[in-house]
Structure formats: structure tokens, C-alpha cells
């Protein structure tokens, strides 16, 4: 008969240096929970001094067209109508047509002179605060696979979203607000729905919590209208008597204790959540800045403003999604982009400017990205198909460089060629900015310590050039 | 302890970099230095078995899980009086080594509640609990165990555990569409029945892997229940996600989508049966287990004939991978039944139509053409221009009485609309125009026609739409009158799209009408009803009955105009009996005939609707659809290793084979020659035989893995804490000898899981109290040595099922299609009140991957991606909010309190006692009773006081706030509040 190492805590502590992974911290905290102290969502120290403590991800489903927004290509414009000199990998491979230059003008923005499309007048105003990466590449021209890659580091399903990894790594700054909030489009779910913010094989407490922008933000948050406050108070008192009697039989069981505490937490959330989202407390100037006064921008702007309030209130990770996959411009590319930019340009830029004026930008990473880019050739008459070889994204704040353009694509913006950044590298760098080492942020899964970047296979590396 | 990656040991010192494991992958064994470290590491966790191995270069076969099973001796214990079964010897011996001992048994009420939730997932009834508590006979426990094991609810509980492991879901996943798997439930039922029947586990495995091959089924072979069961079992292999019904994109992507299905089948098979994770071997040799990339593709070769990834033509999409297999006579019975129903429905409709024709006042018929007048020209009633047009509609002009397209002619007493497919709209309109806006609210006008055929001859393409117009007045858009030209574009796939002012640039869609499919053999049309306030309701009529989903129009949308058929886009079809009928209050002669008819008409219509609905509900799905798996290539091509997992880089050829580490001498599969004419290769059957061959390392591992799962569900944690990883990198068993003993017992019993349950449940270990013993807690806080029973929360299904049981609402019907869930505007997923089976057990709820019932998801019901060997156990505030505020819990509390009142109306004290017995399986103790009485008194008084204030004040406002209006309802509400808190309490949510 074997002897089990009974003092597991001491055992783990002895080998802590050896394990060095956050899984240990997590397990120890689970044990701490078992001893009645702390919770797995408690704030945890980073691996090293973090530059940022929060993230706001403005996710642009569908694959925004880098060639019309961020990556000017005079050569492409010149050769509009000619065949692409080579083979193009497309999603709808039978509909590939000739080269199609952007109909939009580009101009130099800010002191840095970053070239941006005329469709982005507001983003241009904050160019000096942005790191623009023009040399992104991903692995699939299929939406779902590319979404899974940019959200969870793998084209395969079932892995945790990177927001879930961040919360697992750093914990929550507030007990009465979810650490990872999703502000979904009231117009409908994004493509792939809840999979975009799943915790995968991490415990479910690390998954994103969707907040609705209208009505009650969290499911079951509000006391039903026919339950009177005094009656509810008495109910809760009775419940705590019942639970106390039950706990007497299991005084050491912290899960039972946690469940009791959760009723208090739930009550606190009934005020803390609406307060964090309450944009009525914002000045007229701020509301205007986000475009709340105009029908085009009001809805998206409201959620950008909410994102700022949430970060201000200690929410670690906020994601904004659009309904469906609007940037998927298979036809009428130019026309659709006009509409999409009219909706998103001003509020996105306002978020950067507003965070900056409040001194929050240094500690908050804002990321604007889709899942892939679009082709330099037309699909049918006036569309653009998916492109996995090149796309652009921008980052602001949280220790990223300001007024900086990283990498370049070929003459057609078809392939990233200089300083290519793969999605795995992006993830490694984002974690790094948050003080987390992507090789050490691991969780035991299927017999190994799994990581966001799966660096042993992907050879992911941080991109120090992106950081100030 | 979860599995750790071996190289984590290297991180103790940051200066020592872990070796790049990829660099050593050419060796299929773990290199000696790593293996040494692994051994040290693992020996710290489980010294005995690992130290028995000789360290470096230990052959894989010596890993405890990969060895052939050896039955251990049963250890002696000092406290022999505690022992009830050999299970106790092993556990007690380990405890005694640490100076500990088993806890005393729990009280009988606690034990019985524990046993009921454990075996059937439902709370005991107070009567059963009382009977058990008073039964002093020595075999009372054994009888209780046997009775519960014999209950069909046992399969619902334990079958669900297998479904989690097998990755069961009611949808295809993969893509956002997450399309339906309407027949998956038959596999679910197969699993539930297999558990209920105590099907030997080895047989269960063989059937799931190769039931089709066992059955010898071919399309024309005779069918009996056994064949159906065997085919159904193979759905196991298609539990993985499968997006190939929705795939689009370039050929590489389509191939990836197909490959994902095969990879999923291999992954689920190896993980659920052998507790191994091997998908990393798709690209390279396993880094931590003795499994090579080549072996992975040998396994793929077993399943390849069923899932031919590289043969797009042979590939079968999930929606087509269905056989209609029925026992003799079943299909005939269904056809006869369906025919009878069809006849009855047609008869009801015919009677209604005849009655209408006979009884309606002639003045109501504004237009009628049955195309039966011999020799009459179409031009008498019809025209290619609308009543208000100057020029004919469209170019070239429509030819009347002509069969060349575009044209219209009468043939065999019906009107043929002959379309060319050339560009441009045209129409055939009535010469007469009608008033489409009846003057008085309630009055209506309708236009209808019989659709005889959706093409001119059987060889032609069916019309994509059946288009017709009302208020057709102005094709060329020259008229000063706006609006009109209301196009109703009837869809064979259901419903009709409505466009105003058609055709032209100013045409606009205004919505969709109805839901019925436009198919020949029915009468279609629309009715316009004056709703008052200048609004006109446009409804679709099918066989004279208005359908739901109307569209609202204004008076300006409906100028006077004709009725017309649309010619467009090659849509030729045949119609008959065109009729325009109006029900207006005023008769031409001033009598009440119209009104009388209209009243009778409406009442008959209502009766007919009800009768039709009843008939439709009697309809049964076509029987026998089985979503199954079989080889689609009887002579499959060679299967290759894919270099680095790249689909475009085939490497060396492989043959189907098992895993070398489990077949020391020979892993190749003995693929039997199947009978001549067989459509399958026999590969899967050979793999199944290899897995279950007695006295082999493979069947030893198979037994260990399922024993661990059974233990896990009885005790809250497996003897191996990583049920999905029995490899070198997984965790070692906490009680290795007990483990071997149980696996051996399972095989000796003929793989009977119910025997295994009995062995475990009869033990003193299982009967232990969960109470705290501080000296034992100090020594083993995690209770890995099992010095007490582990308190655990009910899982998602048990919470639902228990709430429905004690509220007296549970619909405990067994088996059948899933109960649908639906997503609400607020994002939650619920079971709608009008859903069939709304109160059924959780196992029957639709488990769509992207749409998990919210209440279940909150309590850790998994989103199935591949499979789920262990559910997480979360404790989050959202659960508290759901228990306090969700509609589901509040409704259960209401039903619970109604039940209490029904069953114990007189005595509040006894009612309190009953409520506790129902919710937590025992009577309240003195303190709980006092708290309950105090709460009920205070809460009742509060509501009564509120109601008196309300009577004095604003009653309307008071009732809006839901305030009780009398002492009786005050008490009622207090009981409701009380019941809900019982459901929210830990004593209900946890099992001791």
C-alpha cells in the first residue's frame, strides 16, 4: 500500500519553485478556499511588473479590409483590373477576379505621419496614440477557425478565450463585478456566439459574462417586480438561518461557506452592476465625444462608453462585439465600409482619447481587430474575399508604442512580408504587457500544462518592438 | 492532482532551460533523463507502483495502466468488524497505515437520500424514506439498492454520465449554424436502455464501435429489433462535431472539415474507452506517452472507410447518413395511418368548402372562373394589362390562349401559365377591378385559387415561387394613384413574401405572410380584413383557413384593382377555380343574409381549425430513421501518415492497428473476412475485438477506465483523479490495489456494471457519515483516503429533476425525442411552457452545443465540444441570483407550496415537516422548525398588514405590486416564499 503525501500544501510549497506555474497558485487558492479563505477569482500577482492591468477589445467580426483602411498600396491602385501575378488563396475560390485598388484616399495622420484611410477621420486624430500592426497573419480563411485562433490561440474548438486566460492569471479586481465582461450588440449575437468568450477547459468562473446594454444587464439580476424588498429581506434572513444550521454540520466546508457569501455578493451586484454601467452620470461633452447624439454612432458609442466605465470600476477585461459579421464584405465592399466606419470610427477613437484624458490609457490596452483581412483582388464585381496572409490591427495604451507602424505587406497587401506577427505572437505580447509570461501561464489539461500560445508547438514569441 | 507536464520540473531553476521537446520527438520513448525525472516526480505522488519500476527506460508496458491486470490479495485490517465487503479492506487498510479508520455510518435518512440521488438522480419520496428508515431487517439496504438499480430512472442517471463521456449533443456544432441532429436521441435512448438492461460493458463497447458490422445489415436484409439496436449504437462514432452539411469554401477547407469528423471520432473513442488523449499525435509522436504518430494514423485507418476524408464523392454528410430501418409491417402501418389522416383532413376541408359554396349568398361572390366553359376565350375575363393600364404588362406581351411562352391557356379545365424565363415581369390580370378596402371594421374580401401543379409537365423544373397580386391597377406606373400592385410571392419552402407597388424601383418589401408551403393540391389566397382605424389585415389563406403571421396595410396601399398572376423567371404553373369573395355587412337587398352567413362561416371555420390541429397532432414522424455509421467504402484506399499533420503531405502507408503499448507482441488487428457481399471492411469490429479480448492489456485498461468512472460518480472523485488521462502523464491511482481488484471483479461478473455498483454500495466506505473528524481532517484534508463520505452538490440535471419532483410536477416519461429549448430576447435559454415535455427530466432537454438551457449551464452542464469526462463544480453569484429571481425556480416554488397545501392542508406544523422531508429528506430539527415557524408567521403578518394598508389606500397600485389582498393569500404568499428558500438552501443543493 502506498503512502500518500498527506501534507500536500507543504509538498507543493516545496516544489513551488519547480512548478513555477500559475496552476499551482490556482490549486493552492482552491485549497485556500477549502480552508475558508479567498476565492479562485481573487486578484493574483503577475509574473513580473505589468504595464497594463485592463483590456478593452473592440472586436470587428468578419475581417475588416486592411487595404481600404490601414494599408495604402499605390501599386495595387495602378494595376486595378489586371490579373494578380500568381495564385490567390480565397475562400470562394471560383469567384476570384482581378486586382482591385482601394477607392479611398489615404493621408498622413498625427505627428507620426501614420497613413490612414479617409474612412477613419476620428481614428486619424488619435494616430499618435496607436501602434498599427500591418503585418498580421493568421491560419485559416474560414471565419470560425480564424475566430477561434484569434480568440483562443487555436483553430480547434474547445480552448479558453484569451480573456479567460487573463482572468485565470490575474484574478478579479472587484468581487462584486464580473472580471470579464462582454458587451454584445443589442442587434443580435456575433457569429460563433458564446464561443467567442468561452472558458474552454479552464473553470467556468473565468468565462466572459455578457452584459446587455439595455434593460437589466445581467440575467436574474433584478428582484422580480412582485417581490417586495422587505419580504425579500426576510426571506434572505430565513435562508441564512437554514444555511447556518446546515453549515454547523460541516464547519470546515468552504464551498458551503462560499455559497452563503454569494447571496451577499449577489445582493451587492444588484447595485454595483447598474452603477458601473450608468452612463447618465456622464457629461454632455463626453456623450457627444462618443457620438451618442447621432443615430449612426449612438449604439456602438454607448457600449464604448460603458467599456470605459467598467474599466474605471475595476473590470479587468471588456470585449465589444458587433452583431453577425458586418465586416464580411463579399459584395459592395466600398459601400459597406463607408457605413461601418461611420458607425465605429468615432466611438473607437473617442474611447482612446477619453481613457487618455482620464489617465487610464497607460494601464489599459485597447485593441481593435478582426479575425483576418481581405484580398487585393475583387470577388465578383465589387466584393473582397477573406485573406489569412495579411491583416491590420491597432493597439493603444497599456505599454504599447505610440504613433508606431509595425511591419509591412507586399505591394498588394496580400501577404505580410516584413516583421510578420502571427496571432500566437500577438497573444504572447498581450500577455507580456499584462505582466504574464505566456510560457508560464499554464493549466493542467489532458495530461500536460496547456498554454494560450501552445509555445512548444507554435514557437510563439513576444514582439518587443511593439512595446514602448 | 491533475497531470503535470514533466518538464515543469525544469522550471525550478530559471537558469536551466527545458529541452525543446520537439527536438527529441524522433524517439518514440521518453528520453531517459526525462523519464527519470518523471519517475521521481510521479513516485512522490504514488511511491508504491512507480518505485516498483526500474526507473530509466522502463518499458511502457510497465506503466501501471498499460499492464495486464493482476488480481491483488485482499489486505488484512485490524478493525475487521468494520468490514462489509472487500472494498472496505482496501480502504481501511490504507487508513490504518496512517493511524486512521473509517467513519461510522451515516443515519438512515441521510443514507437513503444519498442512495436515491446517486442511483436514479431523484430525491426519495417521504413514504419510501420512512419505509426504509423503519426497516430493521438485515437486508434492507441490499433490497433498497436492488430496487433502485431496477428502476428505469437508473438509466437516465448513469446513461447521462456515459453521454457526457461519449460527447453526446443534439447538434452538429463546428460552424455557427450548429445545425440540428434530430435523430441523435435514438442513440441517447440506446445508452439509457443499455444501462437499464445492464448490457455487459464489453458488449456495449463492441456495439458502439461496430454494431453495423455485428448486425450484418445491408439495405435489403431483414430487420428485427436487434438490428435496429445495433445500428443505433454506432451513433457513438458520430457524436463528434460535423460541419460537412454546412461546409462551403475552397476544396482545402472542405477537406479540413471532413478530416475534423474523423479526428473527432478517433479522439472520442480513445478518450472515452481507454482514457488516453492522442490527438497531438496527428502532427507528431506523443511527447509524454509511448504513442507514435504512425499509430495514430493506424487508428484512423480503422475508421477511414466510414469517414473517407480524401474522397469527397464518397463522403456522406450528417443529414444524409441516415437509414430508414423498420421491423416488418411498421412502415406499412405508418403509411396506412398517414393515409387515413390525410383522407380525414382532406374530407374536413372538402366539407367546409362545399358548405361555403352552398350557403354563401351569391352576391358575395365578386368573381369566379373555373375555366370549364367550353370554347370560351381567356380574353373574356382576363387581360395582360391591369384594369388601369394603358399598355400591356411587360415586353414581349403576354399571349392569351397560346401555349408559346409567355402565354396563358386553358387546358383540361384549368389555367396554364406558361413562362419563358426571358427577362421581364408580366402578368395575367382580371379585367374586372375590385374594392380591396371593405368599408366597415370586421368586413373582408378574399381572393383564392386552386394550385393544380407547380410545373407544366412532370419533366419540367418546379416553379420557384407561386406569385400573385391583388389591387393590381397600374403595371406601367403611369397612374396618378399610388400604392397597390400587392405582390404575394408564395414560397414552396413556406410562407409568402409581400411586396408593395410591384414591379419597379419604388417597390418595397413589407413582410412575410403565413408559414404553409406552396405545394400543388391545395387552395391558396389572401384575405384583407378591415381592422378599424384605417388598418387592413392581410392574411394568407390555405384551403380557406387564415394563417398566423399577417401583414398590416393601409387604405392607400390598397386602391381598387384586379387580381393577377405573376409571370417571372421561368415559373410556369397550373391553377383552377379563381375566386374573389367579399363579406360586407350590407346586402344589396338590405337583408341580413350576409351577416348571418358570416357568423356561421366564422364559427365553422373555428371548429375546422381545431379539428385540423387535432388531426395534425396525431401524425407520427416517418418511423425508423436511424442516424448511424457504416463503412461507405468497402474497398478503401491506403491510408497514409500525414507529415506534420498536413493534409497535403501524405507520408508512409499504414495498416489498421491497435496500440503497441497495449499489445506487446502484436498490435495488428485480426480483420476478419466478412461474408461475401458485405458492405463493410470489418476493421472496426476487429478493433472492438482487440479492445475487449479477455486477459489482454487493452481490456484491462478498458476495465480500469470504466471502473474509475463508476467510482468517480459514487464518491465525487475517481480513484484516478484524471479520468481523461490514464497515461504516464496522468495522475496515479490513490488506491492502486483496490483499483485492480474492482477491475478484475468487473470482468469476472461478465462486465456487469450493476454488479460493480452493488459491490461498492454494500461497502462500509459508501455508508460512512460525512461528518468532520478533526484528527482525520488534519491528516488528510482532501479526503483522498476516504475517511468519510464526501459532501457534494447536486449536478445540473439533479437540481432540475429534484425541484420538479418535490413540486409534484415531474413528467417522468422515459425516452423519445428531445424537449426543445429556446433562446429568449434576454439571451437566456429556457424550455418554453408550451414545449412538448416541458416538465421532463434534464437528460431529455435539447442539448444543442450553442444553446444550453441557462439554468443547467449555470450549474455546470457542459457545452460539449469533444466530450466531458469531468464537469466543473462552480460556486458563483449568478447561481444565487437564479435561485432567488429566475422564473424557473419561482414557478417550482409556487407548485411546491400548492402541493403542500393539497397534501397537508390542516396542520401548519405537519406541513412544515412534509416540506423538509420532501426537500432535504428528513424532518426539521428543533432550530429549523422554530426558524420556519417564525418566518411563516412574520411573513404572513407582513403581507396581511400590507393588504390592509392597500385596502385603505390605492388598491390598483397595491395589486400591481403583487400585494396580497386577504389574509388567506397573505399566508399563501408566505408559504411560497418559504418553499423557495428551501430550494435555495444548501441542505437541498447538497448531498451528504
Contacts between the chains, C-beta under 8 A, distances in Angstrom:
chain1	res1	chain2	res2	distance
A	1	B	48	6.7
A	1	B	75	6.9
A	1	B	93	6.0
A	1	B	94	5.3
A	1	B	97	5.8
A	1	B	737	7.0
A	2	B	46	5.2
A	2	B	47	5.1
A	2	B	48	3.5
A	2	B	49	6.9
A	2	B	736	6.8
A	3	B	47	6.1
A	3	B	48	7.8
A	3	B	97	7.0
A	3	B	98	7.8
A	4	B	46	7.8
A	4	B	734	6.6
A	4	B	780	7.4
A	4	B	784	5.8
A	4	B	785	6.6
A	5	B	44	6.4
A	5	B	45	7.0
A	6	B	98	6.9
A	6	B	779	5.6
A	6	B	780	5.4
A	8	B	781	7.9
A	8	B	782	6.6
A	11	B	44	7.3
A	15	B	12	7.4
A	17	B	11	7.7
A	17	B	12	4.7
A	17	B	13	7.6
A	18	B	8	6.8
A	18	B	9	5.4
A	18	B	10	7.9
A	18	B	11	6.1
A	18	B	12	3.4
A	19	B	4	7.1
A	19	B	8	5.2
A	19	B	11	6.7
A	19	B	12	7.9
A	20	B	8	7.2
A	20	B	11	4.0
A	20	B	12	7.2
A	21	B	8	6.3
A	21	B	11	7.4
A	23	B	2	7.7
A	23	B	4	7.9
A	31	B	781	7.8
A	34	B	781	6.8
A	34	B	782	7.8
A	35	B	781	7.8
A	89	B	250	7.4
A	90	B	250	6.5
A	91	B	248	7.9
A	91	B	249	4.7
A	91	B	250	6.2
A	91	B	253	7.1
A	92	B	248	7.7
A	92	B	249	7.0
A	92	B	250	7.5
A	93	B	249	7.9
A	93	B	250	4.1
A	93	B	251	7.5
A	140	B	253	7.6
A	141	B	249	7.1
A	141	B	250	7.3
A	141	B	253	6.9
A	142	B	249	6.0
A	142	B	253	5.3
A	142	B	256	7.7
A	143	B	176	7.6
A	144	B	174	7.2
A	144	B	175	5.7
A	144	B	176	6.3
A	145	B	256	7.8
A	157	B	173	7.4
A	157	B	174	7.4
A	157	B	241	6.8
A	157	B	865	4.9
A	157	B	866	7.9
A	158	B	865	3.4
A	158	B	866	6.0
A	184	B	827	7.8
A	191	B	176	4.9
A	192	B	176	5.3
A	193	B	176	7.1
A	193	B	850	5.4
A	194	B	850	6.8
A	194	B	863	7.7
A	195	B	850	7.1
A	198	B	863	6.9
A	200	B	865	7.8
A	203	B	872	5.0
A	203	B	874	6.4
A	204	B	860	6.4
A	204	B	872	5.2
A	204	B	874	4.9
A	204	B	876	7.7
A	205	B	874	5.4
A	205	B	876	5.8
A	209	B	878	7.7
A	210	B	827	6.1
A	212	B	826	6.9
A	212	B	827	6.8
A	215	B	826	7.1
A	216	B	826	7.5
A	218	B	878	7.4
A	218	B	881	7.3
A	219	B	826	6.4
A	219	B	827	6.8
A	219	B	828	5.4
A	219	B	854	6.8
A	219	B	878	7.2
A	219	B	881	7.3
A	219	B	882	7.6
A	219	B	886	8.0
A	220	B	878	7.3
A	220	B	881	4.1
A	220	B	882	5.1
A	220	B	884	7.3
A	220	B	885	4.2
A	220	B	886	5.0
A	221	B	881	6.1
A	221	B	885	7.5
A	222	B	885	6.8
A	223	B	884	7.6
A	223	B	885	6.3
A	224	B	885	5.9
A	224	B	890	7.0
A	225	B	961	7.3
A	225	B	962	7.2
A	226	B	961	6.6
A	226	B	962	2.8
A	227	B	962	7.5
A	228	B	946	7.2
A	228	B	961	6.8
A	228	B	962	7.8
A	228	B	963	7.1
A	230	B	942	6.4
A	231	B	939	6.5
A	231	B	942	6.3
A	231	B	943	7.3
A	231	B	973	7.8
A	231	B	977	6.4
A	232	B	884	7.7
A	234	B	935	6.7
A	234	B	938	6.1
A	234	B	939	5.6
A	234	B	942	6.9
A	234	B	977	7.8
A	235	B	935	7.9
A	235	B	939	7.7
A	235	B	977	5.2
A	235	B	980	7.2
A	235	B	981	5.5
A	237	B	935	7.7
A	238	B	931	6.3
A	238	B	932	7.6
A	238	B	935	4.1
A	238	B	978	7.3
A	238	B	981	5.3
A	239	B	981	4.5
A	239	B	984	5.7
A	239	B	985	6.0
A	241	B	927	7.9
A	241	B	928	7.9
A	241	B	931	4.3
A	241	B	935	8.0
A	242	B	928	6.6
A	242	B	931	6.7
A	242	B	981	6.6
A	242	B	982	7.4
A	242	B	985	4.4
A	242	B	986	7.7
A	242	B	987	6.5
A	243	B	985	5.8
A	243	B	986	5.1
A	243	B	987	7.9
A	245	B	925	7.2
A	245	B	927	5.7
A	245	B	928	5.5
A	245	B	931	7.5
A	245	B	987	7.8
A	246	B	985	6.8
A	246	B	986	4.7
A	246	B	987	4.6
A	246	B	990	7.7
A	247	B	986	7.2
A	249	B	771	6.8
A	249	B	992	7.4
A	250	B	770	7.2
A	250	B	771	7.9
A	250	B	772	6.6
A	250	B	791	6.0
A	251	B	772	6.5
A	252	B	772	5.4
A	252	B	777	6.1
A	253	B	791	6.2
A	255	B	793	7.4
A	255	B	873	7.9
A	255	B	875	5.6
A	256	B	791	7.8
A	256	B	986	5.2
A	256	B	990	7.0
A	258	B	875	4.7
A	259	B	875	5.5
A	259	B	879	7.8
A	259	B	880	7.4
A	259	B	986	5.9
A	259	B	989	7.5
A	260	B	986	7.4
A	262	B	875	6.5
A	262	B	876	6.9
A	262	B	877	4.7
A	262	B	879	7.0
A	262	B	880	4.5
A	263	B	880	4.9
A	263	B	884	7.7
A	265	B	877	4.4
A	265	B	880	7.4
A	266	B	877	4.4
A	266	B	878	7.9
A	266	B	880	4.1
A	266	B	881	4.9
A	266	B	884	6.9
A	269	B	877	6.0
A	269	B	881	7.4
A	440	B	11	7.6
A	442	B	5	7.6
A	442	B	8	8.0
A	444	B	2	3.7
A	444	B	3	5.7
A	444	B	4	6.0
A	444	B	5	7.9
A	446	B	3	7.6
A	446	B	277	4.1
A	446	B	724	6.1
A	446	B	725	6.0
A	447	B	3	4.1
A	447	B	5	7.9
A	447	B	277	5.9
A	447	B	288	6.1
A	447	B	289	7.6
A	447	B	722	6.9
A	447	B	724	7.9
A	447	B	725	3.9
A	447	B	727	5.8
A	447	B	729	3.9
A	447	B	730	5.4
A	448	B	3	6.7
A	448	B	4	7.8
A	448	B	5	4.2
A	448	B	287	7.6
A	448	B	288	6.3
A	448	B	729	6.2
A	449	B	4	6.3
A	449	B	5	4.2
A	449	B	8	5.9
A	456	B	20	7.5
A	456	B	21	5.9
A	456	B	22	6.3
A	456	B	287	7.7
A	457	B	22	7.5
A	457	B	283	7.5
